[in-house]
Amino acid sequence: MTFADRQAPTGSELTILKNARLVLCDEILSGHVSVAAGEIVSVDTGAAPQAGTDLDGDYLLPGLVDIHTDHFEKHVYPRSHVRWDPLRAALAHDAQIIGGGVTTVFDSLCVGATLNNPERREILAPMIDALEQAQAAGMLRSEHLVHLRCEITDPETARLTEENIARPIVRMISVMEHLPGRRQSRDIEGYIARRMADSGHSRATVERETKKLLSLSDEIGNRIRPAVVALAHQNMLPLLSHDDTEHVHIDEAISEGIAVSEFPCTREAARKARVHGMHVVGGAPNVLRGGSQSGNVAVCDLMAEGLVDILASDYVPRSLLDGVFLIAADETFRTDLPEAVRMVSKTPAEVAGLSDLGEIAAGKRADLLHVGLHNGQPFVKQAWRAGQRVL
């Protein structure tokens, strides 16, 4: 029996989730939800007229939608020198995803190699294969889709993107460049110091090598980025710009028809993105830590200006659930729980083109979370995907 088969309602059988605090798009109600054939049939206040699953006055949330997590790769490489079987890695990853309340996840798989991760060229296809195989077999509790995050500084990125973009599981594309002195990693002096320490080379040698690296990367990027952008548009997939830092980054994204700025590194970039009507994605771990792990702008500061529409888990899967309740409890954010929940459910679902997800409303897919609180700490008690209990 698969997770998809377990406790699946038959025909028009009705499931009632009662005695819950229902977190809707703009309010919280005490009531119950009726589910049949994988969809929410009705949302009602007050006591349920018939028997059902009693949630003991806890919260009922829509299943969370995470449009960017790098975490699958961490299971494929649990140690820097250890490569794990991708299917087993996918199962371990899925357990953490559903445990954090995410019922739909976009696994952000790196397309193209970087200096520190040359293996990414060869593991991309096996990782997608594993997700497709596990999902088709009913082995995964969350819905897994693929977000191809394309490293434009690798000459192989366009080829790898073209080879995988038409796979049905691939539903989102982003363009990024991880280079010393650029975007997320603006501390060029820190990079030079680390390279000197690691290589034993002189400053002059490292500076010369870095200059050559950046020149070559620019030449490659000028060819690869337009090719990836064109592929995304040809396949009609949502397209994101990663780590925008300067005004020119937003200008470039706008000229390419990109509608989402993912993890902007400065206030200036986030402000300009908002002026141009772009959605802005912030990292939930940044919120929980109170700042960026790479020394860039704090998401809390962006939220104080109303510049963040979506939170993504980035590198800590359950950070979405923790972040939502932290934001709602802290008066400095001036954000209530329904608004915070929208940032991890309805809004990312809309950006991803998943119109049937992201809210507790009649006609929507019954992806739901039963969430309790212990001393203010949220935890998932039960989870349903398409009306079927998966946790």
C-alpha positions in Angstrom: 0.0 0.0 0.0 1.4 3.4 -0.9 0.9 6.7 0.9 -1.5 7.7 -1.9 -3.6 4.6 -1.2 -3.6 4.8 2.6 -6.9 6.1 4.0 -8.0 7.3 0.6 -11.8 8.1 0.6 -13.8 6.2 -1.9 -16.4 7.7 -4.2 -18.1 10.7 -2.6 -17.2 9.7 1.0 -17.1 12.8 3.1 -14.3 13.6 5.6 -15.0 16.2 8.3 -12.1 18.0 10.1 -13.8 19.7 13.0 -13.2 21.8 16.1 -10.4 23.7 14.4 -9.1 27.2 14.1 -9.3 27.6 10.4 -6.6 29.9 8.9 -8.2 31.4 5.9 -6.7 33.9 3.5 -7.8 36.9 5.5 -9.2 35.7 8.8 -9.2 32.9 11.4 -12.5 31.1 12.1 -13.5 28.5 14.6 -15.2 25.8 12.6 -14.9 22.7 10.4 -13.9 21.7 6.9 -15.6 19.1 4.7 -13.5 17.1 2.2 -14.6 14.7 -0.6 -12.8 13.3 -3.7 -9.6 15.2 -2.8 -11.2 18.6 -2.7 -12.5 21.0 0.0 -16.3 20.8 -0.3 -17.2 23.4 2.3 -15.8 25.7 5.0 -18.2 26.3 7.9 -18.2 28.0 11.3 -19.3 26.4 14.5 -19.7 22.8 15.5 -19.9 20.1 12.8 -23.3 18.5 12.4 -21.8 15.0 12.2 -18.9 13.0 13.4 -15.4 13.7 12.1 -11.8 14.1 13.0 -11.5 16.3 16.1 -8.6 18.7 15.9 -9.0 19.8 19.6 -9.1 23.5 18.8 -5.7 23.5 17.0 -4.9 25.3 13.8 -5.8 24.0 10.4 -3.6 25.6 7.7 -3.4 25.1 4.0 -0.5 22.9 3.0 2.6 24.9 2.6 4.1 25.6 -0.9 7.9 25.9 -1.0 9.2 27.2 -4.3 12.9 26.9 -3.4 14.7 24.3 -1.3 18.3 23.1 -2.0 17.9 20.3 0.5 17.6 17.2 -1.7 21.2 17.6 -2.8 22.3 17.5 0.9 20.9 14.0 1.1 22.6 13.0 -2.1 25.9 14.2 -0.6 25.5 13.7 3.2 29.3 14.2 3.3 31.4 16.1 0.8 33.0 12.9 -0.3 30.0 10.5 0.1 27.5 10.2 -2.7 24.2 8.5 -1.7 21.8 6.6 -3.8 19.4 9.3 -5.3 16.2 7.3 -4.7 17.1 6.7 -1.0 18.1 10.3 -0.8 14.7 11.4 -2.2 12.8 9.4 0.4 14.9 10.9 3.3 14.4 14.3 1.9 10.6 13.8 1.5 10.3 12.8 5.2 11.8 16.2 6.2 9.7 18.1 3.8 6.3 16.7 4.9 7.5 16.9 8.5 7.9 20.7 8.1 4.3 21.0 6.7 5.2 21.4 3.1 2.8 19.5 0.9 4.1 20.9 -2.4 7.8 21.4 -2.8 9.9 22.7 -5.7 13.2 20.9 -5.4 15.8 23.4 -6.5 18.3 21.4 -8.4 21.5 23.1 -9.6 22.0 23.0 -13.4 25.7 23.4 -14.2 28.9 23.1 -12.2 30.6 25.6 -9.9 34.2 25.7 -8.7 33.3 24.0 -5.5 30.7 21.6 -6.9 31.8 20.1 -10.3 29.7 17.0 -9.7 26.5 18.9 -10.3 26.7 18.2 -14.0 26.4 14.5 -13.5 23.9 14.2 -10.6 21.2 16.4 -12.1 19.5 13.8 -14.3 19.8 11.0 -11.7 18.1 13.2 -9.1 15.2 14.1 -11.4 14.9 10.4 -12.3 14.7 9.5 -8.6 12.0 12.0 -7.9 10.0 10.8 -10.9 10.3 7.2 -10.0 9.4 7.7 -6.3 6.5 9.9 -7.1 5.1 7.5 -9.8 5.3 4.6 -7.3 3.4 6.5 -4.6 6.5 6.6 -2.3 6.5 10.3 -1.6 4.1 12.0 0.9 4.6 15.6 -0.4 4.1 16.6 -4.0 7.6 17.1 -5.6 8.2 19.4 -8.5 11.5 20.6 -9.9 12.9 24.1 -9.9 16.0 24.2 -12.2 18.3 26.8 -10.8 20.7 27.5 -13.7 24.3 28.5 -13.1 25.0 30.7 -16.1 28.7 30.6 -15.7 29.0 27.0 -16.8 29.2 26.5 -20.5 27.2 23.2 -20.1 24.2 24.8 -18.5 22.2 25.5 -21.6 22.7 21.9 -22.8 21.7 20.5 -19.4 18.7 22.8 -19.3 17.5 21.8 -22.7 17.9 18.1 -22.0 15.6 18.3 -18.9 13.3 21.2 -19.2 10.5 19.3 -21.1 10.2 16.7 -18.3 6.7 17.1 -16.8 8.1 17.4 -13.3 10.1 20.5 -14.2 7.9 23.5 -13.4 10.2 26.5 -12.6 13.5 28.0 -13.8 15.8 30.5 -12.2 19.1 32.1 -13.4 22.0 32.7 -11.1 25.7 33.3 -10.9 27.9 32.5 -7.9 31.1 34.4 -8.4 33.5 36.2 -6.1 32.6 39.9 -5.8 29.2 39.4 -7.4 25.7 39.4 -6.2 25.5 37.2 -3.0 29.3 37.1 -2.6 30.3 40.8 -2.8 33.2 40.4 -0.3 36.0 40.1 -2.9 38.7 40.7 -0.2 37.4 37.8 1.8 37.5 35.5 -1.2 41.1 36.5 -2.0 42.1 35.9 1.6 40.5 32.5 1.6 42.1 31.5 -1.7 45.5 32.6 -0.5 45.1 30.5 2.6 43.8 27.5 0.7 46.3 27.6 -2.2 49.4 29.1 -0.6 49.7 31.5 -3.5 50.6 35.1 -3.3 48.1 37.9 -3.4 49.3 38.9 -6.9 48.8 35.4 -8.2 45.3 35.0 -6.6 44.2 38.4 -7.9 45.4 37.5 -11.4 43.5 34.1 -11.2 40.4 35.9 -10.0 40.5 38.5 -12.7 40.8 35.7 -15.3 38.0 33.7 -13.7 35.6 36.7 -13.8 36.5 37.6 -17.4 35.9 34.1 -18.6 32.7 33.8 -16.6 31.3 37.0 -18.1 32.0 35.7 -21.6 30.2 32.4 -20.8 27.3 34.1 -19.0 26.7 36.5 -21.9 26.0 33.4 -24.0 24.3 31.1 -21.5 21.9 33.4 -19.7 19.9 34.4 -22.9 19.8 30.7 -23.9 18.3 29.7 -20.6 15.8 32.6 -20.5 14.7 31.7 -24.1 14.2 28.0 -23.0 12.1 29.1 -20.1 9.8 31.2 -22.2 9.5 28.6 -24.9 8.3 26.1 -22.3 6.1 28.7 -20.6 7.6 28.2 -17.2 7.8 30.7 -14.4 11.2 32.4 -14.5 13.1 33.9 -11.5 16.2 36.1 -11.1 18.4 34.9 -8.2 20.4 37.1 -5.8 19.6 40.5 -7.4 21.9 43.1 -5.8 22.2 46.2 -8.0 19.7 48.2 -10.0 21.1 46.8 -13.2 20.2 43.3 -12.1 16.5 44.3 -11.9 16.8 46.1 -15.2 18.2 43.0 -16.8 15.5 40.8 -15.3 12.7 43.1 -16.5 14.1 43.2 -20.0 14.0 39.4 -20.1 10.4 39.2 -18.9 11.3 37.9 -15.5 8.5 38.5 -12.9 10.1 37.2 -9.7 13.2 38.5 -7.8 14.4 35.6 -5.6 16.5 36.4 -2.5 17.5 40.0 -3.4 20.7 40.9 -1.5 20.0 44.6 -1.0 17.1 46.9 -0.1 17.8 48.8 -3.3 17.2 45.7 -5.5 14.1 44.7 -3.6 12.7 48.3 -3.8 13.3 48.5 -7.5 11.8 45.0 -8.0 8.6 46.2 -6.2 8.4 49.4 -8.3 8.4 47.2 -11.4 5.7 44.9 -10.0 7.9 41.9 -9.5 7.2 39.4 -6.7 10.0 39.3 -4.1 11.0 36.0 -2.4 12.8 36.1 0.9 14.5 33.2 2.8 12.8 31.9 5.8 16.1 30.9 7.5 17.1 34.6 7.2 14.0 35.5 9.2 14.6 33.0 11.9 18.3 33.9 12.2 17.5 37.6 12.3 19.8 38.2 9.3 21.6 36.8 6.3 24.2 34.0 6.7 26.2 35.7 3.9 26.1 39.2 5.2 23.4 40.6 2.9 20.2 42.4 3.7 18.0 41.0 6.5 14.6 39.7 5.3 13.1 41.3 8.4 14.2 44.7 7.2 12.7 44.1 3.8 9.4 42.9 5.4 9.3 46.1 7.5 9.0 48.0 4.2 6.4 45.6 2.8 8.9 44.3 0.2 8.5 40.5 0.6 5.6 38.5 -1.0 6.9 35.0 -0.6 9.1 33.0 1.9 11.0 30.0 0.7 12.9 27.5 2.9 16.2 27.7 0.9 18.3 25.4 3.1 16.1 24.5 6.2 12.9 22.7 5.1 10.8 23.4 8.2 11.8 27.1 8.4 8.6 28.0 6.6 6.3 26.8 9.4 8.6 28.2 12.1 8.9 31.5 10.2 5.2 32.0 9.8 4.4 31.7 13.5 7.4 33.8 14.5 6.3 36.6 12.1 2.7 36.5 13.3 3.7 36.5 17.0 6.2 39.4 16.7 4.4 42.8 16.7 7.4 44.4 14.9 6.3 42.7 11.7 2.8 44.1 11.8 1.7 40.9 10.1 -1.2 38.6 11.3 -1.2 34.9 10.9 -3.4 34.8 7.8 -1.1 37.2 6.0 2.0 35.3 7.1 0.4 32.0 5.9 -0.3 33.5 2.5 3.4 34.1 2.0 4.0 30.3 2.2 0.8 29.0 0.5 -1.5 31.1 -1.7 1.1 33.5 -3.1 3.8 31.0 -4.1 1.1 28.7 -5.5 -0.1 31.6 -7.7 3.4 32.5 -8.9 4.0 28.8 -9.7 0.7 28.5 -11.7 -0.9 26.1 -9.2 -4.3 27.7 -9.0 -5.9 24.8 -7.1 -3.6 25.1 -4.1 -2.7 27.4 -1.3 -5.9 28.2 0.6 -8.7 26.7 2.6 -11.6 27.4 0.4 -14.3 25.4 -1.3 -13.2 23.9 -4.6 -9.5 23.9 -3.7 -7.4 20.8 -3.4 -7.5 19.4 0.1 -3.9 19.9 1.1 -4.2 20.6 4.8 -2.1 20.8 8.0 -3.2 20.2 11.5 -0.7 22.3 13.5 -0.4 22.4 17.3 1.6 24.9 19.5 3.7 24.1 22.5 5.0 27.2 24.3 4.6 29.1 21.0 6.4 26.5 18.9 4.4 25.1 16.0 4.5 21.4 15.1 2.7 19.3 12.6 0.3 16.8 14.1 -1.4 15.6 10.9 -1.2 16.4 7.2 -3.4 15.6 4.2 -2.6 15.8 0.5 -5.6 15.8 -1.9 -7.7 14.7 1.1 -5.6 11.7 1.9 -3.8 11.6 5.2 0.0 11.4 4.6 1.2 12.2 8.1 
